[in-house]
Amino acid sequence: MSEIGHNISTERLRSIIERIENLESDRKSLASDIKDIYTEASSAGFDKRVLRRLIADRKREQADVEEEQALLDLYRRNLGM
């Protein structure tokens, strides 16, 4: 096994770099797939911006979403909206 600098294995380094490159490629492919689904949703009449918000909210704790919504409602009322 060849060594680089401070006891770094060339094969181990190559393996790590290749794994990252593979995952980056997968991420690019997944991003394209997600974009296609948003386009499909838009064609079906759904608002992409609202879908993104729903997905973001589903990742959060329900209590946090409810608290934010209550504050948003309060601010809107105070602004006469």
Chimera marker file (.cmm) of the C-alpha trace (Angstrom):
<marker_set name="trace">
<marker id="1" x="0.000" y="0.000" z="0.000" r="1" g="1" b="0" radius="0.5"/>
<marker id="2" x="1.443" y="3.358" z="-0.944" r="1" g="1" b="0" radius="0.5"/>
<marker id="3" x="1.543" y="6.150" z="1.600" r="1" g="1" b="0" radius="0.5"/>
<marker id="4" x="0.993" y="9.884" z="1.190" r="1" g="1" b="0" radius="0.5"/>
<marker id="5" x="2.382" y="12.314" z="3.745" r="1" g="1" b="0" radius="0.5"/>
<marker id="6" x="1.363" y="11.471" z="7.296" r="1" g="1" b="0" radius="0.5"/>
<marker id="7" x="0.510" y="7.788" z="7.050" r="1" g="1" b="0" radius="0.5"/>
<marker id="8" x="-2.488" y="8.314" z="4.754" r="1" g="1" b="0" radius="0.5"/>
<marker id="9" x="-3.372" y="5.268" z="2.705" r="1" g="1" b="0" radius="0.5"/>
<marker id="10" x="-3.726" y="6.097" z="-0.993" r="1" g="1" b="0" radius="0.5"/>
<marker id="11" x="-6.274" y="3.325" z="-1.474" r="1" g="1" b="0" radius="0.5"/>
<marker id="12" x="-8.351" y="4.503" z="1.494" r="1" g="1" b="0" radius="0.5"/>
<marker id="13" x="-8.270" y="8.086" z="0.216" r="1" g="1" b="0" radius="0.5"/>
<marker id="14" x="-9.268" y="6.956" z="-3.283" r="1" g="1" b="0" radius="0.5"/>
<marker id="15" x="-12.108" y="4.894" z="-1.835" r="1" g="1" b="0" radius="0.5"/>
<marker id="16" x="-13.440" y="7.854" z="0.148" r="1" g="1" b="0" radius="0.5"/>
<marker id="17" x="-13.228" y="10.205" z="-2.838" r="1" g="1" b="0" radius="0.5"/>
<marker id="18" x="-14.965" y="7.703" z="-5.133" r="1" g="1" b="0" radius="0.5"/>
<marker id="19" x="-17.750" y="7.101" z="-2.612" r="1" g="1" b="0" radius="0.5"/>
<marker id="20" x="-18.350" y="10.846" z="-2.322" r="1" g="1" b="0" radius="0.5"/>
<marker id="21" x="-18.336" y="11.205" z="-6.108" r="1" g="1" b="0" radius="0.5"/>
<marker id="22" x="-20.874" y="8.382" z="-6.424" r="1" g="1" b="0" radius="0.5"/>
<marker id="23" x="-23.142" y="9.969" z="-3.836" r="1" g="1" b="0" radius="0.5"/>
<marker id="24" x="-22.849" y="13.365" z="-5.551" r="1" g="1" b="0" radius="0.5"/>
<marker id="25" x="-23.923" y="11.701" z="-8.786" r="1" g="1" b="0" radius="0.5"/>
<marker id="26" x="-26.840" y="10.026" z="-7.005" r="1" g="1" b="0" radius="0.5"/>
<marker id="27" x="-27.853" y="13.353" z="-5.460" r="1" g="1" b="0" radius="0.5"/>
<marker id="28" x="-27.870" y="14.984" z="-8.903" r="1" g="1" b="0" radius="0.5"/>
<marker id="29" x="-30.049" y="12.190" z="-10.263" r="1" g="1" b="0" radius="0.5"/>
<marker id="30" x="-32.426" y="12.427" z="-7.298" r="1" g="1" b="0" radius="0.5"/>
<marker id="31" x="-32.684" y="16.207" z="-7.695" r="1" g="1" b="0" radius="0.5"/>
<marker id="32" x="-33.668" y="15.687" z="-11.320" r="1" g="1" b="0" radius="0.5"/>
<marker id="33" x="-36.289" y="13.120" z="-10.303" r="1" g="1" b="0" radius="0.5"/>
<marker id="34" x="-37.711" y="15.491" z="-7.687" r="1" g="1" b="0" radius="0.5"/>
<marker id="35" x="-37.872" y="18.303" z="-10.238" r="1" g="1" b="0" radius="0.5"/>
<marker id="36" x="-39.804" y="15.987" z="-12.565" r="1" g="1" b="0" radius="0.5"/>
<marker id="37" x="-42.310" y="15.219" z="-9.800" r="1" g="1" b="0" radius="0.5"/>
<marker id="38" x="-42.825" y="18.926" z="-9.092" r="1" g="1" b="0" radius="0.5"/>
<marker id="39" x="-43.420" y="19.480" z="-12.814" r="1" g="1" b="0" radius="0.5"/>
<marker id="40" x="-45.964" y="16.641" z="-12.793" r="1" g="1" b="0" radius="0.5"/>
<marker id="41" x="-47.665" y="18.142" z="-9.742" r="1" g="1" b="0" radius="0.5"/>
<marker id="42" x="-47.783" y="21.552" z="-11.398" r="1" g="1" b="0" radius="0.5"/>
<marker id="43" x="-49.331" y="20.018" z="-14.508" r="1" g="1" b="0" radius="0.5"/>
<marker id="44" x="-51.974" y="18.464" z="-12.268" r="1" g="1" b="0" radius="0.5"/>
<marker id="45" x="-52.834" y="21.906" z="-10.890" r="1" g="1" b="0" radius="0.5"/>
<marker id="46" x="-50.865" y="21.886" z="-7.642" r="1" g="1" b="0" radius="0.5"/>
<marker id="47" x="-48.854" y="24.920" z="-6.542" r="1" g="1" b="0" radius="0.5"/>
<marker id="48" x="-45.180" y="23.909" z="-6.316" r="1" g="1" b="0" radius="0.5"/>
<marker id="49" x="-44.395" y="26.567" z="-3.724" r="1" g="1" b="0" radius="0.5"/>
<marker id="50" x="-47.157" y="25.297" z="-1.436" r="1" g="1" b="0" radius="0.5"/>
<marker id="51" x="-46.029" y="21.702" z="-1.914" r="1" g="1" b="0" radius="0.5"/>
<marker id="52" x="-42.488" y="22.675" z="-0.890" r="1" g="1" b="0" radius="0.5"/>
<marker id="53" x="-43.864" y="24.385" z="2.218" r="1" g="1" b="0" radius="0.5"/>
<marker id="54" x="-45.929" y="21.319" z="3.124" r="1" g="1" b="0" radius="0.5"/>
<marker id="55" x="-42.909" y="19.059" z="2.743" r="1" g="1" b="0" radius="0.5"/>
<marker id="56" x="-40.792" y="21.394" z="4.899" r="1" g="1" b="0" radius="0.5"/>
<marker id="57" x="-43.520" y="21.517" z="7.559" r="1" g="1" b="0" radius="0.5"/>
<marker id="58" x="-43.790" y="17.712" z="7.638" r="1" g="1" b="0" radius="0.5"/>
<marker id="59" x="-40.101" y="17.558" z="8.563" r="1" g="1" b="0" radius="0.5"/>
<marker id="60" x="-40.673" y="19.771" z="11.601" r="1" g="1" b="0" radius="0.5"/>
<marker id="61" x="-42.236" y="19.074" z="14.967" r="1" g="1" b="0" radius="0.5"/>
<marker id="62" x="-46.002" y="19.599" z="14.908" r="1" g="1" b="0" radius="0.5"/>
<marker id="63" x="-45.853" y="21.934" z="17.919" r="1" g="1" b="0" radius="0.5"/>
<marker id="64" x="-43.351" y="24.185" z="16.134" r="1" g="1" b="0" radius="0.5"/>
<marker id="65" x="-45.539" y="24.324" z="13.028" r="1" g="1" b="0" radius="0.5"/>
<marker id="66" x="-48.606" y="25.178" z="15.111" r="1" g="1" b="0" radius="0.5"/>
<marker id="67" x="-46.743" y="27.878" z="17.059" r="1" g="1" b="0" radius="0.5"/>
<marker id="68" x="-45.491" y="29.471" z="13.852" r="1" g="1" b="0" radius="0.5"/>
<marker id="69" x="-48.976" y="29.370" z="12.334" r="1" g="1" b="0" radius="0.5"/>
<marker id="70" x="-50.489" y="30.976" z="15.442" r="1" g="1" b="0" radius="0.5"/>
<marker id="71" x="-47.926" y="33.792" z="15.307" r="1" g="1" b="0" radius="0.5"/>
<marker id="72" x="-48.490" y="34.251" z="11.599" r="1" g="1" b="0" radius="0.5"/>
<marker id="73" x="-52.251" y="34.496" z="12.183" r="1" g="1" b="0" radius="0.5"/>
<marker id="74" x="-51.704" y="37.000" z="15.005" r="1" g="1" b="0" radius="0.5"/>
<marker id="75" x="-49.421" y="39.181" z="12.879" r="1" g="1" b="0" radius="0.5"/>
<marker id="76" x="-51.881" y="39.069" z="9.983" r="1" g="1" b="0" radius="0.5"/>
<marker id="77" x="-54.756" y="40.135" z="12.229" r="1" g="1" b="0" radius="0.5"/>
<marker id="78" x="-52.680" y="43.007" z="13.619" r="1" g="1" b="0" radius="0.5"/>
<marker id="79" x="-51.950" y="44.149" z="10.055" r="1" g="1" b="0" radius="0.5"/>
<marker id="80" x="-55.610" y="43.853" z="9.075" r="1" g="1" b="0" radius="0.5"/>
<marker id="81" x="-54.997" y="41.040" z="6.658" r="1" g="1" b="0" radius="0.5"/>
<link id1="1" id2="2" r="1" g="1" b="0" radius="0.2"/>
<link id1="2" id2="3" r="1" g="1" b="0" radius="0.2"/>
<link id1="3" id2="4" r="1" g="1" b="0" radius="0.2"/>
<link id1="4" id2="5" r="1" g="1" b="0" radius="0.2"/>
<link id1="5" id2="6" r="1" g="1" b="0" radius="0.2"/>
<link id1="6" id2="7" r="1" g="1" b="0" radius="0.2"/>
<link id1="7" id2="8" r="1" g="1" b="0" radius="0.2"/>
<link id1="8" id2="9" r="1" g="1" b="0" radius="0.2"/>
<link id1="9" id2="10" r="1" g="1" b="0" radius="0.2"/>
<link id1="10" id2="11" r="1" g="1" b="0" radius="0.2"/>
<link id1="11" id2="12" r="1" g="1" b="0" radius="0.2"/>
<link id1="12" id2="13" r="1" g="1" b="0" radius="0.2"/>
<link id1="13" id2="14" r="1" g="1" b="0" radius="0.2"/>
<link id1="14" id2="15" r="1" g="1" b="0" radius="0.2"/>
<link id1="15" id2="16" r="1" g="1" b="0" radius="0.2"/>
<link id1="16" id2="17" r="1" g="1" b="0" radius="0.2"/>
<link id1="17" id2="18" r="1" g="1" b="0" radius="0.2"/>
<link id1="18" id2="19" r="1" g="1" b="0" radius="0.2"/>
<link id1="19" id2="20" r="1" g="1" b="0" radius="0.2"/>
<link id1="20" id2="21" r="1" g="1" b="0" radius="0.2"/>
<link id1="21" id2="22" r="1" g="1" b="0" radius="0.2"/>
<link id1="22" id2="23" r="1" g="1" b="0" radius="0.2"/>
<link id1="23" id2="24" r="1" g="1" b="0" radius="0.2"/>
<link id1="24" id2="25" r="1" g="1" b="0" radius="0.2"/>
<link id1="25" id2="26" r="1" g="1" b="0" radius="0.2"/>
<link id1="26" id2="27" r="1" g="1" b="0" radius="0.2"/>
<link id1="27" id2="28" r="1" g="1" b="0" radius="0.2"/>
<link id1="28" id2="29" r="1" g="1" b="0" radius="0.2"/>
<link id1="29" id2="30" r="1" g="1" b="0" radius="0.2"/>
<link id1="30" id2="31" r="1" g="1" b="0" radius="0.2"/>
<link id1="31" id2="32" r="1" g="1" b="0" radius="0.2"/>
<link id1="32" id2="33" r="1" g="1" b="0" radius="0.2"/>
<link id1="33" id2="34" r="1" g="1" b="0" radius="0.2"/>
<link id1="34" id2="35" r="1" g="1" b="0" radius="0.2"/>
<link id1="35" id2="36" r="1" g="1" b="0" radius="0.2"/>
<link id1="36" id2="37" r="1" g="1" b="0" radius="0.2"/>
<link id1="37" id2="38" r="1" g="1" b="0" radius="0.2"/>
<link id1="38" id2="39" r="1" g="1" b="0" radius="0.2"/>
<link id1="39" id2="40" r="1" g="1" b="0" radius="0.2"/>
<link id1="40" id2="41" r="1" g="1" b="0" radius="0.2"/>
<link id1="41" id2="42" r="1" g="1" b="0" radius="0.2"/>
<link id1="42" id2="43" r="1" g="1" b="0" radius="0.2"/>
<link id1="43" id2="44" r="1" g="1" b="0" radius="0.2"/>
<link id1="44" id2="45" r="1" g="1" b="0" radius="0.2"/>
<link id1="45" id2="46" r="1" g="1" b="0" radius="0.2"/>
<link id1="46" id2="47" r="1" g="1" b="0" radius="0.2"/>
<link id1="47" id2="48" r="1" g="1" b="0" radius="0.2"/>
<link id1="48" id2="49" r="1" g="1" b="0" radius="0.2"/>
<link id1="49" id2="50" r="1" g="1" b="0" radius="0.2"/>
<link id1="50" id2="51" r="1" g="1" b="0" radius="0.2"/>
<link id1="51" id2="52" r="1" g="1" b="0" radius="0.2"/>
<link id1="52" id2="53" r="1" g="1" b="0" radius="0.2"/>
<link id1="53" id2="54" r="1" g="1" b="0" radius="0.2"/>
<link id1="54" id2="55" r="1" g="1" b="0" radius="0.2"/>
<link id1="55" id2="56" r="1" g="1" b="0" radius="0.2"/>
<link id1="56" id2="57" r="1" g="1" b="0" radius="0.2"/>
<link id1="57" id2="58" r="1" g="1" b="0" radius="0.2"/>
<link id1="58" id2="59" r="1" g="1" b="0" radius="0.2"/>
<link id1="59" id2="60" r="1" g="1" b="0" radius="0.2"/>
<link id1="60" id2="61" r="1" g="1" b="0" radius="0.2"/>
<link id1="61" id2="62" r="1" g="1" b="0" radius="0.2"/>
<link id1="62" id2="63" r="1" g="1" b="0" radius="0.2"/>
<link id1="63" id2="64" r="1" g="1" b="0" radius="0.2"/>
<link id1="64" id2="65" r="1" g="1" b="0" radius="0.2"/>
<link id1="65" id2="66" r="1" g="1" b="0" radius="0.2"/>
<link id1="66" id2="67" r="1" g="1" b="0" radius="0.2"/>
<link id1="67" id2="68" r="1" g="1" b="0" radius="0.2"/>
<link id1="68" id2="69" r="1" g="1" b="0" radius="0.2"/>
<link id1="69" id2="70" r="1" g="1" b="0" radius="0.2"/>
<link id1="70" id2="71" r="1" g="1" b="0" radius="0.2"/>
<link id1="71" id2="72" r="1" g="1" b="0" radius="0.2"/>
<link id1="72" id2="73" r="1" g="1" b="0" radius="0.2"/>
<link id1="73" id2="74" r="1" g="1" b="0" radius="0.2"/>
<link id1="74" id2="75" r="1" g="1" b="0" radius="0.2"/>
<link id1="75" id2="76" r="1" g="1" b="0" radius="0.2"/>
<link id1="76" id2="77" r="1" g="1" b="0" radius="0.2"/>
<link id1="77" id2="78" r="1" g="1" b="0" radius="0.2"/>
<link id1="78" id2="79" r="1" g="1" b="0" radius="0.2"/>
<link id1="79" id2="80" r="1" g="1" b="0" radius="0.2"/>
<link id1="80" id2="81" r="1" g="1" b="0" radius="0.2"/>
</marker_set>
